[in-house]
Amino acid sequence: MKVRYSILADASGSLGGLVASHNRGGQYLRGRVVPTNPSSGPQVEMRTIFGNLASAWQTLTLAQREAWTTYAINVPITDSMGDPLTLTGQQMYVRNNSARIQAGLARVDDGPVIFSLDSLSPVSIVPSAAADNYSVTFVDTDAWVPEVGAGLLIYGSRELADTINFFKGPYRFQGIIIGAVVPPTSPDTSITSLFALTEDNVIFNRALSVRADGRISATQLIGPNVIAA
């Protein structure tokens, strides 16, 4: 249970039978519910990826593990409360490589030597009901665009009523725009939606970039995005 100043002012996590969280409406408390063991295809896939990466960590050289630890110390991430959080080297290795593997990219075992997240310019998305795809607009001067082994990962929600203006999850990986020597052009329409799209409903999206050296960007939350005809 994480509490800052006052449990009702700023809190996140669980304590006893209560769970504290927050949304656009502010802080709230609810009763704690023990979840069932999730076994959907995507959840099983991610469990397998995490397990394989945890095993791969044990096969790295000492120098490789130390490089990831150094990177993690120098590049804290932001937790659910907006505070900086320093991961272990193994946590950073699994976090960064799980996104790559989910997108079909090769694992990166050498820790990054540039101590920063990747910089991703604002991304916009227009889902199309007729084409059953996303039109993804990105800044073509971003470093991932012309880089082999890099890419832009897009995640999406199921479609929701147009009255919904906040979505917490879950998001499903939808596809990747791959960086290349002959770079992709914006807008890109190569990503087909895994969910049905109905005109005038909305979806929510996430986007992050991955680099060939193992760095990833902060996640962008995009939406609600109105589904076009």
C-alpha positions as CSV (number, residue, x, y, z in Angstrom):
1,M,0.0,0.0,0.0
2,K,1.5,3.3,-1.1
3,V,0.4,6.4,0.7
4,R,1.5,10.0,0.3
5,Y,0.5,12.4,3.1
6,S,-3.0,11.2,3.5
7,I,-4.7,8.0,2.4
8,L,-7.6,10.0,1.1
9,A,-5.5,12.6,-0.6
10,D,-3.0,10.5,-2.6
11,A,-2.8,6.7,-2.3
12,S,-2.3,3.7,-4.5
13,G,-2.4,-0.1,-3.8
14,S,-4.2,-2.3,-1.3
15,L,-4.4,-2.5,2.4
16,G,-6.5,-5.1,4.1
17,G,-9.8,-5.2,2.3
18,L,-9.4,-1.8,0.6
19,V,-7.9,-0.8,-2.7
20,A,-6.9,2.8,-3.3
21,S,-6.6,4.2,-6.8
22,H,-7.4,7.3,-8.8
23,N,-8.9,8.3,-12.2
24,R,-9.8,11.5,-13.9
25,G,-12.4,12.1,-11.2
26,G,-9.8,11.9,-8.5
27,Q,-8.9,9.6,-5.6
28,Y,-11.2,6.7,-4.7
29,L,-11.4,3.6,-2.5
30,R,-13.1,0.3,-3.3
31,G,-13.3,-3.2,-1.8
32,R,-10.5,-5.6,-2.8
33,V,-11.6,-8.4,-5.1
34,V,-9.4,-11.4,-5.5
35,P,-9.0,-11.9,-9.3
36,T,-9.4,-15.2,-11.0
37,N,-6.4,-16.8,-12.6
38,P,-6.3,-15.2,-16.0
39,S,-5.7,-17.7,-18.8
40,S,-6.6,-15.8,-22.1
41,G,-4.3,-16.2,-25.0
42,P,-2.6,-12.8,-24.7
43,Q,-2.1,-13.3,-20.9
44,V,-0.6,-16.7,-21.4
45,E,1.6,-15.3,-24.1
46,M,3.0,-12.5,-21.9
47,R,3.6,-14.9,-19.0
48,T,5.6,-17.1,-21.3
49,I,7.6,-14.1,-22.5
50,F,8.3,-12.9,-19.0
51,G,9.4,-16.4,-17.9
52,N,11.7,-16.9,-20.9
53,L,13.3,-13.5,-20.3
54,A,13.8,-14.2,-16.6
55,S,15.6,-17.4,-17.7
56,A,17.6,-15.6,-20.4
57,W,18.8,-13.1,-17.7
58,Q,20.6,-16.0,-16.0
59,T,22.6,-16.7,-19.2
60,L,23.9,-13.1,-19.6
61,T,27.5,-12.4,-18.9
62,L,28.4,-10.4,-15.8
63,A,29.2,-7.4,-17.9
64,Q,25.9,-7.6,-19.6
65,R,24.0,-7.8,-16.3
66,E,26.0,-4.9,-14.9
67,A,25.3,-2.8,-18.0
68,W,21.5,-3.3,-17.5
69,T,21.8,-2.5,-13.8
70,T,23.7,0.7,-14.6
71,Y,21.1,1.7,-17.2
72,A,18.3,1.0,-14.7
73,I,20.0,3.1,-12.0
74,N,20.4,6.1,-14.3
75,V,17.0,5.9,-16.0
76,P,14.2,5.7,-13.4
77,I,10.7,5.1,-14.7
78,T,7.5,6.8,-13.4
79,D,5.2,4.8,-11.2
80,S,1.3,5.0,-10.9
81,M,1.6,7.9,-8.6
82,G,3.8,9.9,-10.9
83,D,6.9,9.3,-8.7
84,P,10.3,8.1,-10.0
85,L,10.9,4.4,-9.5
86,T,14.3,2.7,-9.9
87,L,14.1,-0.8,-11.3
88,T,16.7,-3.5,-10.9
89,G,18.8,-4.5,-13.9
90,Q,16.8,-7.7,-14.4
91,Q,13.4,-5.8,-14.2
92,M,14.6,-3.3,-16.8
93,Y,15.9,-6.1,-19.0
94,V,12.5,-7.9,-18.9
95,R,10.5,-4.7,-19.2
96,N,12.3,-3.5,-22.3
97,N,12.7,-6.8,-24.1
98,S,9.1,-8.0,-23.5
99,A,7.9,-5.2,-25.7
100,R,10.4,-6.1,-28.4
101,I,9.5,-9.8,-28.3
102,Q,5.8,-9.2,-28.3
103,A,6.3,-7.2,-31.5
104,G,8.4,-9.9,-33.1
105,L,11.8,-8.1,-32.8
106,A,15.0,-9.7,-31.6
107,R,16.0,-9.7,-27.9
108,V,18.7,-7.2,-26.9
109,D,21.1,-8.6,-24.3
110,D,23.6,-5.8,-24.2
111,G,22.5,-3.0,-21.9
112,P,22.0,0.5,-23.4
113,V,24.9,2.9,-23.0
114,I,22.7,6.0,-23.6
115,F,21.1,6.8,-20.3
116,S,17.6,8.0,-21.3
117,L,14.3,6.7,-22.6
118,D,13.7,7.0,-26.3
119,S,12.1,10.2,-27.3
120,L,8.8,9.7,-29.0
121,S,6.9,12.7,-30.6
122,P,3.1,12.8,-30.2
123,V,1.3,10.1,-32.2
124,S,-2.3,10.4,-33.5
125,I,-4.6,7.5,-34.5
126,V,-7.7,7.4,-36.6
127,P,-9.4,4.0,-36.6
128,S,-11.5,3.1,-39.7
129,A,-14.6,0.9,-39.7
130,A,-14.6,0.3,-43.4
131,A,-10.9,-0.6,-43.7
132,D,-10.8,-2.3,-40.3
133,N,-7.4,-0.6,-39.6
134,Y,-5.6,2.3,-38.0
135,S,-4.3,5.4,-39.7
136,V,-1.2,6.2,-37.5
137,T,0.4,9.6,-37.9
138,F,3.9,10.0,-36.5
139,V,6.8,12.4,-36.8
140,D,9.0,11.0,-39.5
141,T,12.1,12.6,-38.0
142,D,12.0,10.5,-34.8
143,A,15.1,8.4,-34.4
144,W,13.2,5.0,-34.5
145,V,11.9,5.7,-38.1
146,P,15.1,5.0,-40.2
147,E,16.6,2.5,-37.7
148,V,16.8,-1.2,-38.4
149,G,15.7,-3.1,-35.2
150,A,13.5,-0.3,-34.1
151,G,9.8,0.4,-34.4
152,L,6.5,2.0,-33.2
153,L,4.3,-0.4,-31.2
154,I,0.5,0.3,-31.2
155,Y,-1.9,-1.1,-28.6
156,G,-5.7,-0.8,-28.6
157,S,-8.8,-1.3,-26.6
158,R,-12.0,-2.9,-27.7
159,E,-14.5,-0.4,-29.2
160,L,-16.6,1.5,-26.6
161,A,-19.6,3.8,-26.7
162,D,-18.9,7.4,-27.6
163,T,-20.0,8.4,-24.1
164,I,-16.9,6.9,-22.6
165,N,-14.0,9.3,-22.2
166,F,-11.7,7.3,-19.9
167,F,-10.2,3.8,-20.2
168,K,-7.8,2.1,-17.8
169,G,-7.3,-1.2,-19.7
170,P,-6.7,-3.9,-20.7
171,Y,-5.0,-2.9,-24.0
172,R,-4.2,-5.5,-26.7
173,F,-1.1,-5.3,-28.8
174,Q,-2.3,-4.5,-32.3
175,G,0.9,-4.3,-34.4
176,I,4.2,-2.6,-35.2
177,I,5.4,0.0,-37.7
178,I,8.9,-1.2,-38.3
179,G,11.9,1.2,-38.6
180,A,13.9,0.6,-41.8
181,V,16.7,2.1,-44.0
182,V,13.9,2.9,-46.4
183,P,11.7,4.4,-43.6
184,P,8.0,4.0,-43.2
185,T,5.9,7.0,-44.2
186,S,3.3,8.8,-42.2
187,P,0.4,8.3,-42.0
188,D,0.8,4.5,-41.9
189,T,-2.3,2.3,-42.4
190,S,-0.6,-1.1,-42.2
191,I,-2.0,-2.1,-38.8
192,T,-5.2,-4.0,-38.9
193,S,-7.4,-3.9,-35.8
194,L,-7.8,-7.2,-33.9
195,F,-11.2,-6.0,-32.7
196,A,-14.4,-5.1,-34.5
197,L,-14.7,-1.4,-35.4
198,T,-18.1,0.3,-35.6
199,E,-18.4,3.9,-37.0
200,D,-18.8,6.6,-34.3
201,N,-17.9,4.3,-31.4
202,V,-14.5,5.0,-29.8
203,I,-11.3,3.2,-29.0
204,F,-8.4,4.0,-26.8
205,N,-4.8,3.4,-27.9
206,R,-1.3,3.3,-26.4
207,A,1.9,3.8,-28.4
208,L,5.6,3.4,-27.6
209,S,8.8,3.3,-29.6
210,V,11.6,0.7,-29.2
211,R,15.2,1.2,-30.3
212,A,17.8,-1.2,-31.6
213,D,19.9,-0.7,-28.5
214,G,17.2,-1.9,-26.2
215,R,15.8,1.4,-25.1
216,I,12.0,2.1,-25.2
217,S,10.0,5.3,-24.8
218,A,7.5,6.3,-22.3
219,T,4.0,5.1,-23.2
220,Q,1.7,7.6,-24.8
221,L,-2.0,7.3,-24.1
222,I,-4.1,8.3,-27.1
223,G,-7.8,8.7,-27.1
224,P,-10.7,8.5,-27.1
225,N,-10.4,8.0,-30.9
226,V,-13.6,8.2,-32.8
227,I,-14.0,5.4,-35.3
228,A,-14.4,6.8,-38.8
229,A,-16.6,5.3,-41.6
